[in-house]
Structures are given as C-alpha cells and as structure tokens.
C-alpha cells in the first residue's frame, strides 16, 4: 500500500507509521521486523515472500546451524547487516526513529518518511490455546503461527510515547489510511499507544483497506487471529476491529456483497479491486485518494 501511494503522492508528503510490536532480539542483534519490511519494499529490495532481502545469501545462518544454533528465525546476510547497524546505534543511545531514518536513507528511501510507532519498547504477546503466553515472534516464526490465538497483550503500551513526528504526521495529513494489514497483530499494537489513538480519533478523514478477499487473507493468519480474539469473520470482523476508528472501508469487489454492513457500523464501504502486486496498486491508490478528498 505504501508503495502504491508513493506513486500518486508528491515526494515528501507520505508518512508511514509502522508497528514495532513484532520487534525482537535474535543472534545478539535487534530485529525491527515490520519497519524493515516496509523499508525494503520501498527500496525495491524486498524478498520474494514479502520479508527479508531479495537474493540474500544465508552464509551466516548456515554457519550458525553447523555450530548447533537454532536458526528457525532466518536472517539473510544483508538483512543481518542492517540489524547489526541498528543494534550498534541503539547501543550508542540513538532512538529507533532516528535509526530508521538513517537506514532508510542508506537504502535510497528519501521520498517517504518511515516512522516506528514508538521509540520505546512495545511487545506484542499472544495467548494461545491452553493459556500460555508467547512473545509474538515465538508464536509467529518459531511455531509457524500454528497455535490458536485466544488473546493479545501489548506490553509497554501504557508507558510508550509516540515516536517524534508521529502525532504531527497524523494531525497534518489530508487522509489517514490504515493499510491492508492484519488488524489485531499489525494495527492494534500501534493504536494501543493512547496518544496515537487519540490523534486518530481526532482526524477528520479516516479510512482502511481490508486485507480480505472473499473473506480470507491472501497470506498469513489474519482471519484465524480475528476469530480467536472474538471478532466475526469477513468484512464484519474488519469493521468490528476498527469500530470507532474509521469512517471509510475499502473492500475487494469479491466482498462487495458486504456493502450493506456500512449503515450498521456508520462506515462508508467502497467495493473496488484491492489486489496489489509488486508493480500494481497505483489505480487503487488513485481511487482511494479521489474518494476521500473529493
């Protein structure tokens, strides 16, 4: 979505605020998973699965594995270099938002402002069937998100302050758009920061793009997680997840039958083609901006 919006918004006028609840420490380095995924995507070097670096070597992981280290959580060599640089800068006392800006610029992303939601530590934890609580990456990567999710907790959200620039970006934006991400896992951790939620509540033009196609995500466990935390299936579940947060929801044409739900939730639904590939999305971005700014 960020890549698509970038094609229709003037350089310097797009800010992307990204979840840090997935951040973790592995192999002695600080991994900022979601910001890196967005950064690599905007730099045009994202891996074929939507994460990591394209054509990245795995020499370090292979060597670690030979030494008996569990390398279920895979970091390519170039990806690891980014994490090493981040870890060194954090150790030097630099805030995550400043580091993210430096790394983005080093990869050539200078036309879009990429901000972590907070410089403070905020961690998503998942309660699985049986009552055990797991850090997000243990649930998602180590256990391949096979467990049924029953509840979520965002550790540190009460104390966390928005990263510098986040509130100003929200307040000054013509349009506030929630990308087609997993609502509970990728968006709720951002909104768990009270000051960010307050800024979103005050914004006059709030919209989201549904991550569902025919009621199911193209990848990932969004539908299963939504069900596990008590949300309905399909478009209704998206509207429940964003109740009171959005005024517009863009759904795929395949879910167009759900348009009637708009009146019930007080949200204007727009049925359009929401499928975006690597070199697609400009049409959707244009439609969204035209609908929301006309």
Secondary structure, DSSP 4 states (H G I P E B T S, - for coil): -HHHHHTTS-TT-EEEEE--TT-EEETTEEE-HHHHHHHHHHHT-B-TTSSSBTT---HHHHHHHHTT---SS---HHHHHHHHHHHHHHHTT--HHHHHHHHHHHTT--SEEEEESBSS--EEEEEETTS-EEEHHIIIIITTT-SPEEEEEEETTTT--BPTTHHHHHHH-S-EEE-SS-IIIIIHHHHTSHHHHHHHHH-S-EEEE--EETTEESSSSHHHHHHHTTPPSHHHHHHHHTTTT-SEEEEEGGGGGGGGHHHHHT-EEEEE-----TT--HHHHHHHHHHHH-
